[in-house]
Amino acid sequence: MRTTETTRVLLLPGWLNSDPEHWQSCWERQYGDERVEQSDWNWPRRGDWMARLDEVVLAGPGPAVLVAHSLGCQLVASWAEHSAHTARVKGALLVAPPDTEAPDTPPQLHNWRPIRRTRLPFPAVAVISSDDPYCSPERGVQMAADWGAELLMAGPRGHLNTASNLGTWPEGRALLADWMA
């Protein structure tokens, strides 16, 4: 689905951004989806990222669908808990949410604690891998339940990123298209 005046697809990469071979970057090139650029990908500050998402949601015409990967999923949960503009979002695809409360979380991500667990005010689908190195399946399932997201288990696919060899991830795009239809 291309970004249109009626529904914009906003890509929310995680920590360190999505590299050129990541499925989000492929979607941006192939479908014209809009990446939400952050001022600091290395030391992400939750409040700064939330403010930026608010700006982008308000700047464009019509409603948006959020397509988040990794820390982008935590951004959606945090933003939705505080923003007055959640009605502009039709839904969210949350792929590989990380467990930022894990003991081995890098210090750059400590300000993403605690994980926001408020039910999202829009429909969401969470895609969880059974062998994600950044989140156990149990923690991922619990986050999805807390957020009120439909859960899809992807099997052993790692962090559902470039290292997972997803390419353009046609299954993810089909899921998004079916879900938005």
C-alpha positions in Angstrom: 0.0 0.0 0.0 1.4 3.4 -0.9 1.3 6.3 1.3 -1.8 8.3 0.3 -3.6 11.4 1.3 -6.2 9.3 3.1 -3.8 7.1 5.1 -0.1 7.7 5.6 2.2 4.9 6.6 4.7 6.2 9.2 7.8 4.0 9.7 9.1 4.1 13.3 12.6 2.5 13.4 14.3 1.5 16.6 17.5 2.3 18.2 20.3 3.2 15.7 17.7 3.6 12.9 17.0 1.0 10.2 19.9 0.2 7.9 19.5 0.4 4.1 18.7 -3.4 3.8 16.2 -3.4 6.7 12.6 -4.1 5.6 11.5 -0.7 6.8 14.0 1.0 4.5 12.9 -1.3 1.6 9.3 -0.3 2.3 10.2 3.4 2.3 11.9 3.0 -1.1 9.3 0.6 -2.7 6.1 2.0 -1.3 6.8 5.6 -0.4 6.2 5.1 3.3 7.4 8.0 5.5 10.2 7.4 8.0 9.9 9.4 11.2 13.4 10.8 11.5 14.7 11.3 15.0 17.4 13.8 16.1 19.5 11.2 18.0 19.5 7.6 17.0 22.4 6.6 19.2 21.2 8.0 22.6 17.4 8.0 22.1 15.5 10.1 24.7 11.9 8.9 25.1 10.4 12.4 25.5 12.2 13.7 22.4 11.1 10.8 20.3 7.5 11.2 21.5 7.5 14.9 20.6 8.9 14.2 17.2 6.2 11.6 16.5 3.5 14.1 17.6 5.0 16.7 15.1 4.9 14.2 12.2 1.4 12.9 13.0 0.1 16.5 13.1 2.0 17.7 10.1 0.4 15.4 7.5 -3.0 15.2 6.1 -5.4 12.6 7.2 -4.9 9.6 9.5 -1.8 7.5 9.8 -0.8 3.9 10.4 2.3 3.4 12.5 4.7 0.7 11.5 7.1 0.2 14.3 10.2 -2.0 14.7 12.0 -2.7 18.0 12.3 0.5 20.1 9.8 2.1 17.7 7.2 -0.2 19.4 8.1 1.3 22.8 7.7 4.7 21.2 4.2 3.9 20.1 3.2 2.7 23.6 4.8 5.8 25.3 3.4 8.3 22.8 -0.1 6.8 22.9 -0.2 7.1 26.7 0.5 10.8 26.6 -0.4 12.3 23.2 -3.6 14.3 22.7 -3.5 13.3 19.0 -4.0 9.5 19.0 -7.3 9.8 17.2 -5.3 10.6 14.1 -3.8 7.1 14.1 -5.9 4.3 12.6 -3.7 1.5 14.0 -0.2 0.2 14.5 1.9 -2.7 13.4 4.4 -3.5 16.2 7.3 -5.7 15.1 9.7 -7.2 17.6 9.2 -5.0 20.7 12.3 -5.1 22.9 12.3 -5.7 26.6 13.9 -2.4 27.8 13.6 -3.6 31.4 15.9 -6.6 30.9 19.1 -6.5 33.0 21.3 -6.5 29.9 19.7 -3.5 28.3 22.3 -1.1 27.0 22.7 2.1 29.0 21.6 4.2 26.0 18.1 2.7 26.5 17.7 3.0 30.3 15.4 6.1 29.9 12.9 3.8 28.2 12.1 2.2 31.5 9.6 1.5 32.7 7.8 0.0 29.7 4.5 1.7 29.2 1.8 -0.9 29.4 -1.4 1.1 28.9 -3.9 -0.3 26.4 -3.5 1.4 23.1 -6.4 3.7 22.0 -6.3 2.2 18.4 -6.1 -1.3 17.0 -2.7 -2.9 16.9 -1.0 -6.1 15.8 2.2 -7.3 17.5 4.6 -9.6 15.6 6.8 -11.5 18.0 9.7 -13.9 17.2 10.3 -17.0 19.3 14.1 -16.4 19.4 14.4 -12.6 19.6 17.7 -11.8 21.4 16.2 -8.6 22.8 12.9 -10.0 24.2 11.8 -13.4 25.4 8.6 -14.7 23.9 6.9 -14.5 27.3 7.7 -10.8 27.7 6.7 -10.0 24.2 3.3 -11.8 24.6 2.7 -9.9 27.8 3.5 -6.5 26.2 1.1 -7.3 23.3 -1.6 -8.3 25.8 -1.1 -5.2 27.9 -1.3 -3.0 24.8 -4.5 -4.8 23.6 -2.7 -5.9 20.4 -3.5 -8.9 18.3 -0.6 -11.3 18.6 1.1 -13.0 15.7 4.0 -15.4 16.5 6.6 -15.3 13.6 8.5 -18.4 14.7 12.3 -18.4 15.1 13.1 -15.2 13.1 15.5 -13.4 15.4 14.8 -9.7 15.9 12.9 -9.5 12.6 15.5 -7.2 11.1 18.2 -7.3 8.4 20.1 -10.2 10.2 16.8 -12.2 9.9 17.2 -12.1 6.1 13.7 -10.8 5.6 14.5 -8.7 2.5 11.5 -6.6 1.7 9.5 -8.8 4.1 6.5 -9.5 1.8 4.7 -11.4 4.6 4.8 -8.3 6.7 3.6 -6.1 3.9 0.7 -8.5 3.1 -0.2 -8.5 6.8 -0.3 -4.7 6.8 -2.4 -4.6 3.6 -4.8 -7.2 4.9 -5.1 -5.6 8.3 -5.7 -2.1 6.8 -8.3 -3.3 4.3 
